[in-house]
Amino acid sequence: MDELVAPPFEMHEDWTLAQYRGFLRSWSGTQRLIAARGEEPILAFERELASAWGGTPRRQVTWPLFLRVGEIR
């Protein structure tokens, strides 16, 4: 298989702070932290995140997407 160079891709969403917090809480690593140490480390992070987020109702969240593609000959 010959590997091809994929163009850069990004995914963009306009999210509220609550949506972003929900996304971060969906991570398995976040759930393991809560199970190991309780919810306080996450709540402390969420307070800092809210402070940095400011009064803006929505912000654009961007994820780079990486592809590994090839052509079978």
PDB file of N, CA, C and O in Angstrom, chain B, residues numbered from 101:
ATOM      1  N   MET B 101       0.847  -1.171   0.000  1.00  0.00           N
ATOM      2  CA  MET B 101       0.000   0.000   0.000  1.00  0.00           C
ATOM      3  C   MET B 101       0.895   1.238   0.000  1.00  0.00           C
ATOM      4  O   MET B 101       1.847   1.324   0.776  1.00  0.00           O
ATOM      5  N   ASP B 102       0.591   2.175  -0.855  1.00  0.00           N
ATOM      6  CA  ASP B 102       1.306   3.448  -0.907  1.00  0.00           C
ATOM      7  C   ASP B 102       0.560   4.462  -0.046  1.00  0.00           C
ATOM      8  O   ASP B 102      -0.628   4.714  -0.251  1.00  0.00           O
ATOM      9  N   GLU B 103       1.278   5.042   0.927  1.00  0.00           N
ATOM     10  CA  GLU B 103       0.644   6.039   1.785  1.00  0.00           C
ATOM     11  C   GLU B 103       0.561   7.372   1.049  1.00  0.00           C
ATOM     12  O   GLU B 103       1.508   7.796   0.387  1.00  0.00           O
ATOM     13  N   LEU B 104      -0.580   8.013   1.180  1.00  0.00           N
ATOM     14  CA  LEU B 104      -0.825   9.306   0.551  1.00  0.00           C
ATOM     15  C   LEU B 104      -0.768  10.398   1.612  1.00  0.00           C
ATOM     16  O   LEU B 104      -1.029  10.146   2.788  1.00  0.00           O
ATOM     17  N   VAL B 105      -0.429  11.597   1.194  1.00  0.00           N
ATOM     18  CA  VAL B 105      -0.413  12.742   2.102  1.00  0.00           C
ATOM     19  C   VAL B 105      -1.822  13.350   2.114  1.00  0.00           C
ATOM     20  O   VAL B 105      -2.329  13.802   1.087  1.00  0.00           O
ATOM     21  N   ALA B 106      -2.425  13.348   3.276  1.00  0.00           N
ATOM     22  CA  ALA B 106      -3.767  13.912   3.413  1.00  0.00           C
ATOM     23  C   ALA B 106      -3.667  15.405   3.696  1.00  0.00           C
ATOM     24  O   ALA B 106      -2.746  15.842   4.387  1.00  0.00           O
ATOM     25  N   PRO B 107      -4.599  16.188   3.173  1.00  0.00           N
ATOM     26  CA  PRO B 107      -4.596  17.623   3.483  1.00  0.00           C
ATOM     27  C   PRO B 107      -4.988  17.834   4.940  1.00  0.00           C
ATOM     28  O   PRO B 107      -5.603  16.958   5.549  1.00  0.00           O
ATOM     29  N   PRO B 108      -4.642  18.980   5.501  1.00  0.00           N
ATOM     30  CA  PRO B 108      -5.031  19.248   6.891  1.00  0.00           C
ATOM     31  C   PRO B 108      -6.541  19.456   7.000  1.00  0.00           C
ATOM     32  O   PRO B 108      -7.165  20.075   6.137  1.00  0.00           O
ATOM     33  N   PHE B 109      -7.104  18.930   8.068  1.00  0.00           N
ATOM     34  CA  PHE B 109      -8.533  19.086   8.345  1.00  0.00           C
ATOM     35  C   PHE B 109      -8.703  19.588   9.765  1.00  0.00           C
ATOM     36  O   PHE B 109      -7.892  19.286  10.640  1.00  0.00           O
ATOM     37  N   GLU B 110      -9.752  20.351   9.992  1.00  0.00           N
ATOM     38  CA  GLU B 110     -10.128  20.780  11.330  1.00  0.00           C
ATOM     39  C   GLU B 110     -11.637  20.701  11.464  1.00  0.00           C
ATOM     40  O   GLU B 110     -12.373  20.890  10.495  1.00  0.00           O
ATOM     41  N   MET B 111     -12.084  20.419  12.676  1.00  0.00           N
ATOM     42  CA  MET B 111     -13.502  20.443  12.987  1.00  0.00           C
ATOM     43  C   MET B 111     -13.732  21.642  13.907  1.00  0.00           C
ATOM     44  O   MET B 111     -12.962  21.869  14.840  1.00  0.00           O
ATOM     45  N   HIS B 112     -14.786  22.401  13.645  1.00  0.00           N
ATOM     46  CA  HIS B 112     -15.101  23.600  14.430  1.00  0.00           C
ATOM     47  C   HIS B 112     -16.524  23.506  14.963  1.00  0.00           C
ATOM     48  O   HIS B 112     -17.443  23.102  14.251  1.00  0.00           O
ATOM     49  N   GLU B 113     -16.690  23.883  16.222  1.00  0.00           N
ATOM     50  CA  GLU B 113     -18.008  23.955  16.847  1.00  0.00           C
ATOM     51  C   GLU B 113     -18.067  25.210  17.696  1.00  0.00           C
ATOM     52  O   GLU B 113     -17.058  25.627  18.264  1.00  0.00           O
ATOM     53  N   ASP B 114     -19.230  25.807  17.785  1.00  0.00           N
ATOM     54  CA  ASP B 114     -19.461  26.908  18.716  1.00  0.00           C
ATOM     55  C   ASP B 114     -20.157  26.324  19.938  1.00  0.00           C
ATOM     56  O   ASP B 114     -21.300  25.874  19.857  1.00  0.00           O
ATOM     57  N   TRP B 115     -19.460  26.335  21.068  1.00  0.00           N
ATOM     58  CA  TRP B 115     -19.969  25.706  22.279  1.00  0.00           C
ATOM     59  C   TRP B 115     -20.120  26.698  23.409  1.00  0.00           C
ATOM     60  O   TRP B 115     -19.409  27.700  23.493  1.00  0.00           O
ATOM     61  N   THR B 116     -21.077  26.387  24.282  1.00  0.00           N
ATOM     62  CA  THR B 116     -21.195  27.101  25.546  1.00  0.00           C
ATOM     63  C   THR B 116     -20.187  26.494  26.517  1.00  0.00           C
ATOM     64  O   THR B 116     -19.623  25.428  26.270  1.00  0.00           O
ATOM     65  N   LEU B 117     -19.978  27.184  27.606  1.00  0.00           N
ATOM     66  CA  LEU B 117     -19.088  26.657  28.644  1.00  0.00           C
ATOM     67  C   LEU B 117     -19.618  25.318  29.154  1.00  0.00           C
ATOM     68  O   LEU B 117     -18.836  24.396  29.385  1.00  0.00           O
ATOM     69  N   ALA B 118     -20.924  25.199  29.332  1.00  0.00           N
ATOM     70  CA  ALA B 118     -21.512  23.943  29.817  1.00  0.00           C
ATOM     71  C   ALA B 118     -21.251  22.797  28.839  1.00  0.00           C
ATOM     72  O   ALA B 118     -20.968  21.678  29.266  1.00  0.00           O
ATOM     73  N   GLN B 119     -21.341  23.057  27.548  1.00  0.00           N
ATOM     74  CA  GLN B 119     -21.061  22.015  26.561  1.00  0.00           C
ATOM     75  C   GLN B 119     -19.600  21.579  26.630  1.00  0.00           C
ATOM     76  O   GLN B 119     -19.297  20.389  26.550  1.00  0.00           O
ATOM     77  N   TYR B 120     -18.702  22.544  26.778  1.00  0.00           N
ATOM     78  CA  TYR B 120     -17.278  22.218  26.840  1.00  0.00           C
ATOM     79  C   TYR B 120     -16.958  21.420  28.103  1.00  0.00           C
ATOM     80  O   TYR B 120     -16.208  20.445  28.057  1.00  0.00           O
ATOM     81  N   ARG B 121     -17.537  21.845  29.234  1.00  0.00           N
ATOM     82  CA  ARG B 121     -17.330  21.086  30.475  1.00  0.00           C
ATOM     83  C   ARG B 121     -17.856  19.665  30.327  1.00  0.00           C
ATOM     84  O   ARG B 121     -17.206  18.719  30.772  1.00  0.00           O
ATOM     85  N   GLY B 122     -19.015  19.500  29.712  1.00  0.00           N
ATOM     86  CA  GLY B 122     -19.568  18.168  29.497  1.00  0.00           C
ATOM     87  C   GLY B 122     -18.655  17.311  28.637  1.00  0.00           C
ATOM     88  O   GLY B 122     -18.484  16.121  28.899  1.00  0.00           O
ATOM     89  N   PHE B 123     -18.071  17.914  27.612  1.00  0.00           N
ATOM     90  CA  PHE B 123     -17.137  17.198  26.749  1.00  0.00           C
ATOM     91  C   PHE B 123     -15.929  16.722  27.551  1.00  0.00           C
ATOM     92  O   PHE B 123     -15.527  15.563  27.442  1.00  0.00           O
ATOM     93  N   LEU B 124     -15.345  17.618  28.360  1.00  0.00           N
ATOM     94  CA  LEU B 124     -14.180  17.249  29.156  1.00  0.00           C
ATOM     95  C   LEU B 124     -14.520  16.163  30.176  1.00  0.00           C
ATOM     96  O   LEU B 124     -13.694  15.292  30.446  1.00  0.00           O
ATOM     97  N   ARG B 125     -15.724  16.206  30.743  1.00  0.00           N
ATOM     98  CA  ARG B 125     -16.135  15.188  31.704  1.00  0.00           C
ATOM     99  C   ARG B 125     -16.404  13.840  31.044  1.00  0.00           C
ATOM    100  O   ARG B 125     -16.451  12.820  31.731  1.00  0.00           O
ATOM    101  N   SER B 126     -16.581  13.817  29.732  1.00  0.00           N
ATOM    102  CA  SER B 126     -16.839  12.553  29.036  1.00  0.00           C
ATOM    103  C   SER B 126     -15.560  11.735  28.828  1.00  0.00           C
ATOM    104  O   SER B 126     -15.634  10.555  28.483  1.00  0.00           O
ATOM    105  N   TRP B 127     -14.420  12.333  29.029  1.00  0.00           N
ATOM    106  CA  TRP B 127     -13.152  11.632  28.818  1.00  0.00           C
ATOM    107  C   TRP B 127     -12.977  10.545  29.873  1.00  0.00           C
ATOM    108  O   TRP B 127     -13.321  10.747  31.037  1.00  0.00           O
ATOM    109  N   SER B 128     -12.457   9.420  29.478  1.00  0.00           N
ATOM    110  CA  SER B 128     -12.217   8.330  30.425  1.00  0.00           C
ATOM    111  C   SER B 128     -11.174   8.745  31.474  1.00  0.00           C
ATOM    112  O   SER B 128     -11.271   8.336  32.632  1.00  0.00           O
ATOM    113  N   GLY B 129     -10.202   9.532  31.089  1.00  0.00           N
ATOM    114  CA  GLY B 129      -9.194   9.997  32.048  1.00  0.00           C
ATOM    115  C   GLY B 129      -9.810  10.866  33.133  1.00  0.00           C
ATOM    116  O   GLY B 129      -9.421  10.776  34.297  1.00  0.00           O
ATOM    117  N   THR B 130     -10.765  11.705  32.760  1.00  0.00           N
ATOM    118  CA  THR B 130     -11.461  12.538  33.739  1.00  0.00           C
ATOM    119  C   THR B 130     -12.245  11.656  34.697  1.00  0.00           C
ATOM    120  O   THR B 130     -12.231  11.883  35.906  1.00  0.00           O
ATOM    121  N   GLN B 131     -12.923  10.659  34.166  1.00  0.00           N
ATOM    122  CA  GLN B 131     -13.688   9.748  35.015  1.00  0.00           C
ATOM    123  C   GLN B 131     -12.785   8.951  35.959  1.00  0.00           C
ATOM    124  O   GLN B 131     -13.158   8.698  37.104  1.00  0.00           O
ATOM    125  N   ARG B 132     -11.615   8.561  35.491  1.00  0.00           N
ATOM    126  CA  ARG B 132     -10.668   7.849  36.361  1.00  0.00           C
ATOM    127  C   ARG B 132     -10.156   8.766  37.473  1.00  0.00           C
ATOM    128  O   ARG B 132      -9.987   8.327  38.610  1.00  0.00           O
ATOM    129  N   LEU B 133      -9.909  10.036  37.148  1.00  0.00           N
ATOM    130  CA  LEU B 133      -9.476  10.992  38.160  1.00  0.00           C
ATOM    131  C   LEU B 133     -10.553  11.168  39.227  1.00  0.00           C
ATOM    132  O   LEU B 133     -10.251  11.178  40.420  1.00  0.00           O
ATOM    133  N   ILE B 134     -11.801  11.305  38.802  1.00  0.00           N
ATOM    134  CA  ILE B 134     -12.903  11.448  39.758  1.00  0.00           C
ATOM    135  C   ILE B 134     -12.992  10.209  40.646  1.00  0.00           C
ATOM    136  O   ILE B 134     -13.188  10.323  41.856  1.00  0.00           O
ATOM    137  N   ALA B 135     -12.849   9.030  40.048  1.00  0.00           N
ATOM    138  CA  ALA B 135     -12.912   7.789  40.831  1.00  0.00           C
ATOM    139  C   ALA B 135     -11.770   7.699  41.832  1.00  0.00           C
ATOM    140  O   ALA B 135     -11.953   7.182  42.934  1.00  0.00           O
ATOM    141  N   ALA B 136     -10.595   8.194  41.463  1.00  0.00           N
ATOM    142  CA  ALA B 136      -9.422   8.083  42.328  1.00  0.00           C
ATOM    143  C   ALA B 136      -9.365   9.170  43.396  1.00  0.00           C
ATOM    144  O   ALA B 136      -8.974   8.906  44.533  1.00  0.00           O
ATOM    145  N   ARG B 137      -9.756  10.398  43.031  1.00  0.00           N
ATOM    146  CA  ARG B 137      -9.548  11.536  43.942  1.00  0.00           C
ATOM    147  C   ARG B 137     -10.812  12.296  44.299  1.00  0.00           C
ATOM    148  O   ARG B 137     -10.760  13.275  45.043  1.00  0.00           O
ATOM    149  N   GLY B 138     -11.933  11.859  43.781  1.00  0.00           N
ATOM    150  CA  GLY B 138     -13.162  12.606  44.016  1.00  0.00           C
ATOM    151  C   GLY B 138     -13.306  13.719  42.989  1.00  0.00           C
ATOM    152  O   GLY B 138     -12.479  13.873  42.090  1.00  0.00           O
ATOM    153  N   GLU B 139     -14.358  14.478  43.143  1.00  0.00           N
ATOM    154  CA  GLU B 139     -14.692  15.471  42.119  1.00  0.00           C
ATOM    155  C   GLU B 139     -13.992  16.816  42.311  1.00  0.00           C
ATOM    156  O   GLU B 139     -13.996  17.636  41.392  1.00  0.00           O
ATOM    157  N   GLU B 140     -13.402  17.064  43.460  1.00  0.00           N
ATOM    158  CA  GLU B 140     -12.837  18.390  43.738  1.00  0.00           C
ATOM    159  C   GLU B 140     -11.777  18.825  42.724  1.00  0.00           C
ATOM    160  O   GLU B 140     -11.809  19.987  42.319  1.00  0.00           O
ATOM    161  N   PRO B 141     -10.834  17.972  42.280  1.00  0.00           N
ATOM    162  CA  PRO B 141      -9.871  18.460  41.274  1.00  0.00           C
ATOM    163  C   PRO B 141     -10.563  18.929  39.986  1.00  0.00           C
ATOM    164  O   PRO B 141     -10.125  19.894  39.359  1.00  0.00           O
ATOM    165  N   ILE B 142     -11.620  18.257  39.605  1.00  0.00           N
ATOM    166  CA  ILE B 142     -12.352  18.642  38.388  1.00  0.00           C
ATOM    167  C   ILE B 142     -13.101  19.953  38.633  1.00  0.00           C
ATOM    168  O   ILE B 142     -13.112  20.835  37.774  1.00  0.00           O
ATOM    169  N   LEU B 143     -13.719  20.077  39.796  1.00  0.00           N
ATOM    170  CA  LEU B 143     -14.440  21.315  40.106  1.00  0.00           C
ATOM    171  C   LEU B 143     -13.488  22.502  40.152  1.00  0.00           C
ATOM    172  O   LEU B 143     -13.837  23.589  39.690  1.00  0.00           O
ATOM    173  N   ALA B 144     -12.295  22.313  40.701  1.00  0.00           N
ATOM    174  CA  ALA B 144     -11.295  23.401  40.737  1.00  0.00           C
ATOM    175  C   ALA B 144     -10.905  23.793  39.315  1.00  0.00           C
ATOM    176  O   ALA B 144     -10.807  24.978  38.996  1.00  0.00           O
ATOM    177  N   PHE B 145     -10.685  22.799  38.469  1.00  0.00           N
ATOM    178  CA  PHE B 145     -10.350  23.098  37.072  1.00  0.00           C
ATOM    179  C   PHE B 145     -11.503  23.828  36.386  1.00  0.00           C
ATOM    180  O   PHE B 145     -11.276  24.786  35.647  1.00  0.00           O
ATOM    181  N   GLU B 146     -12.732  23.385  36.624  1.00  0.00           N
ATOM    182  CA  GLU B 146     -13.886  24.020  35.992  1.00  0.00           C
ATOM    183  C   GLU B 146     -14.050  25.470  36.447  1.00  0.00           C
ATOM    184  O   GLU B 146     -14.485  26.315  35.664  1.00  0.00           O
ATOM    185  N   ARG B 147     -13.710  25.765  37.692  1.00  0.00           N
ATOM    186  CA  ARG B 147     -13.764  27.159  38.159  1.00  0.00           C
ATOM    187  C   ARG B 147     -12.742  28.010  37.413  1.00  0.00           C
ATOM    188  O   ARG B 147     -13.045  29.129  36.998  1.00  0.00           O
ATOM    189  N   GLU B 148     -11.536  27.483  37.243  1.00  0.00           N
ATOM    190  CA  GLU B 148     -10.505  28.214  36.492  1.00  0.00           C
ATOM    191  C   GLU B 148     -10.909  28.378  35.023  1.00  0.00           C
ATOM    192  O   GLU B 148     -10.704  29.436  34.427  1.00  0.00           O
ATOM    193  N   LEU B 149     -11.478  27.332  34.458  1.00  0.00           N
ATOM    194  CA  LEU B 149     -11.937  27.398  33.073  1.00  0.00           C
ATOM    195  C   LEU B 149     -13.017  28.460  32.917  1.00  0.00           C
ATOM    196  O   LEU B 149     -12.987  29.236  31.961  1.00  0.00           O
ATOM    197  N   ALA B 150     -13.967  28.505  33.841  1.00  0.00           N
ATOM    198  CA  ALA B 150     -15.042  29.502  33.785  1.00  0.00           C
ATOM    199  C   ALA B 150     -14.479  30.915  33.864  1.00  0.00           C
ATOM    200  O   ALA B 150     -14.957  31.819  33.179  1.00  0.00           O
ATOM    201  N   SER B 151     -13.466  31.101  34.699  1.00  0.00           N
ATOM    202  CA  SER B 151     -12.836  32.413  34.817  1.00  0.00           C
ATOM    203  C   SER B 151     -12.166  32.806  33.503  1.00  0.00           C
ATOM    204  O   SER B 151     -12.297  33.945  33.055  1.00  0.00           O
ATOM    205  N   ALA B 152     -11.458  31.879  32.894  1.00  0.00           N
ATOM    206  CA  ALA B 152     -10.789  32.154  31.619  1.00  0.00           C
ATOM    207  C   ALA B 152     -11.789  32.334  30.490  1.00  0.00           C
ATOM    208  O   ALA B 152     -11.547  33.115  29.569  1.00  0.00           O
ATOM    209  N   TRP B 153     -12.909  31.623  30.548  1.00  0.00           N
ATOM    210  CA  TRP B 153     -13.937  31.686  29.503  1.00  0.00           C
ATOM    211  C   TRP B 153     -14.539  33.087  29.452  1.00  0.00           C
ATOM    212  O   TRP B 153     -14.855  33.597  28.377  1.00  0.00           O
ATOM    213  N   GLY B 154     -14.693  33.702  30.623  1.00  0.00           N
ATOM    214  CA  GLY B 154     -15.251  35.051  30.695  1.00  0.00           C
ATOM    215  C   GLY B 154     -16.742  35.062  30.462  1.00  0.00           C
ATOM    216  O   GLY B 154     -17.412  34.040  30.611  1.00  0.00           O
ATOM    217  N   GLY B 155     -17.260  36.212  30.097  1.00  0.00           N
ATOM    218  CA  GLY B 155     -18.689  36.377  29.906  1.00  0.00           C
ATOM    219  C   GLY B 155     -19.190  36.020  28.525  1.00  0.00           C
ATOM    220  O   GLY B 155     -20.366  36.220  28.221  1.00  0.00           O
ATOM    221  N   THR B 156     -18.318  35.495  27.688  1.00  0.00           N
ATOM    222  CA  THR B 156     -18.717  35.145  26.328  1.00  0.00           C
ATOM    223  C   THR B 156     -19.652  33.936  26.363  1.00  0.00           C
ATOM    224  O   THR B 156     -19.288  32.899  26.919  1.00  0.00           O
ATOM    225  N   PRO B 157     -20.865  34.050  25.773  1.00  0.00           N
ATOM    226  CA  PRO B 157     -21.791  32.912  25.838  1.00  0.00           C
ATOM    227  C   PRO B 157     -21.292  31.679  25.089  1.00  0.00           C
ATOM    228  O   PRO B 157     -21.470  30.553  25.552  1.00  0.00           O
ATOM    229  N   ARG B 158     -20.673  31.893  23.941  1.00  0.00           N
ATOM    230  CA  ARG B 158     -20.189  30.771  23.125  1.00  0.00           C
ATOM    231  C   ARG B 158     -18.783  31.087  22.628  1.00  0.00           C
ATOM    232  O   ARG B 158     -18.431  32.239  22.377  1.00  0.00           O
ATOM    233  N   ARG B 159     -18.007  30.040  22.496  1.00  0.00           N
ATOM    234  CA  ARG B 159     -16.667  30.164  21.921  1.00  0.00           C
ATOM    235  C   ARG B 159     -16.487  29.077  20.881  1.00  0.00           C
ATOM    236  O   ARG B 159     -17.102  28.013  20.951  1.00  0.00           O
ATOM    237  N   GLN B 160     -15.628  29.369  19.913  1.00  0.00           N
ATOM    238  CA  GLN B 160     -15.344  28.361  18.900  1.00  0.00           C
ATOM    239  C   GLN B 160     -14.311  27.373  19.445  1.00  0.00           C
ATOM    240  O   GLN B 160     -13.249  27.764  19.928  1.00  0.00           O
ATOM    241  N   VAL B 161     -14.645  26.100  19.356  1.00  0.00           N
ATOM    242  CA  VAL B 161     -13.754  25.015  19.762  1.00  0.00           C
ATOM    243  C   VAL B 161     -13.270  24.348  18.483  1.00  0.00           C
ATOM    244  O   VAL B 161     -14.066  24.047  17.593  1.00  0.00           O
ATOM    245  N   THR B 162     -11.971  24.119  18.392  1.00  0.00           N
ATOM    246  CA  THR B 162     -11.376  23.560  17.176  1.00  0.00           C
ATOM    247  C   THR B 162     -10.581  22.307  17.512  1.00  0.00           C
ATOM    248  O   THR B 162      -9.797  22.292  18.461  1.00  0.00           O
ATOM    249  N   TRP B 163     -10.792  21.258  16.725  1.00  0.00           N
ATOM    250  CA  TRP B 163     -10.019  20.030  16.845  1.00  0.00           C
ATOM    251  C   TRP B 163      -9.304  19.782  15.530  1.00  0.00           C
ATOM    252  O   TRP B 163      -9.932  19.813  14.471  1.00  0.00           O
ATOM    253  N   PRO B 164      -8.001  19.536  15.579  1.00  0.00           N
ATOM    254  CA  PRO B 164      -7.332  19.087  14.355  1.00  0.00           C
ATOM    255  C   PRO B 164      -7.701  17.620  14.116  1.00  0.00           C
ATOM    256  O   PRO B 164      -7.784  16.835  15.060  1.00  0.00           O
ATOM    257  N   LEU B 165      -7.915  17.268  12.882  1.00  0.00           N
ATOM    258  CA  LEU B 165      -8.215  15.882  12.510  1.00  0.00           C
ATOM    259  C   LEU B 165      -7.057  15.357  11.679  1.00  0.00           C
ATOM    260  O   LEU B 165      -6.592  16.024  10.755  1.00  0.00           O
ATOM    261  N   PHE B 166      -6.603  14.183  12.005  1.00  0.00           N
ATOM    262  CA  PHE B 166      -5.468  13.588  11.320  1.00  0.00           C
ATOM    263  C   PHE B 166      -5.936  12.330  10.604  1.00  0.00           C
ATOM    264  O   PHE B 166      -6.639  11.501  11.182  1.00  0.00           O
ATOM    265  N   LEU B 167      -5.548  12.197   9.365  1.00  0.00           N
ATOM    266  CA  LEU B 167      -5.915  11.045   8.558  1.00  0.00           C
ATOM    267  C   LEU B 167      -4.663  10.302   8.116  1.00  0.00           C
ATOM    268  O   LEU B 167      -3.635  10.904   7.805  1.00  0.00           O
ATOM    269  N   ARG B 168      -4.775   9.014   8.096  1.00  0.00           N
ATOM    270  CA  ARG B 168      -3.723   8.198   7.497  1.00  0.00           C
ATOM    271  C   ARG B 168      -4.403   7.420   6.376  1.00  0.00           C
ATOM    272  O   ARG B 168      -5.228   6.539   6.616  1.00  0.00           O
ATOM    273  N   VAL B 169      -4.037   7.766   5.157  1.00  0.00           N
ATOM    274  CA  VAL B 169      -4.701   7.174   3.996  1.00  0.00           C
ATOM    275  C   VAL B 169      -3.671   6.567   3.075  1.00  0.00           C
ATOM    276  O   VAL B 169      -2.498   6.941   3.068  1.00  0.00           O
ATOM    277  N   GLY B 170      -4.148   5.624   2.306  1.00  0.00           N
ATOM    278  CA  GLY B 170      -3.253   4.980   1.354  1.00  0.00           C
ATOM    279  C   GLY B 170      -4.021   4.452   0.168  1.00  0.00           C
ATOM    280  O   GLY B 170      -5.251   4.424   0.154  1.00  0.00           O
ATOM    281  N   GLU B 171      -3.275   4.041  -0.809  1.00  0.00           N
ATOM    282  CA  GLU B 171      -3.848   3.495  -2.032  1.00  0.00           C
ATOM    283  C   GLU B 171      -3.305   2.074  -2.195  1.00  0.00           C
ATOM    284  O   GLU B 171      -2.095   1.845  -2.201  1.00  0.00           O
ATOM    285  N   ILE B 172      -4.233   1.136  -2.325  1.00  0.00           N
ATOM    286  CA  ILE B 172      -3.838  -0.261  -2.537  1.00  0.00           C
ATOM    287  C   ILE B 172      -3.655  -0.467  -4.024  1.00  0.00           C
ATOM    288  O   ILE B 172      -4.527  -0.141  -4.829  1.00  0.00           O
ATOM    289  N   ARG B 173      -2.521  -1.006  -4.366  1.00  0.00           N
ATOM    290  CA  ARG B 173      -2.219  -1.231  -5.790  1.00  0.00           C
ATOM    291  C   ARG B 173      -2.184  -2.700  -6.092  1.00  0.00           C
ATOM    292  O   ARG B 173      -1.946  -3.090  -7.235  1.00  0.00           O
TER     293      ARG B 173
END
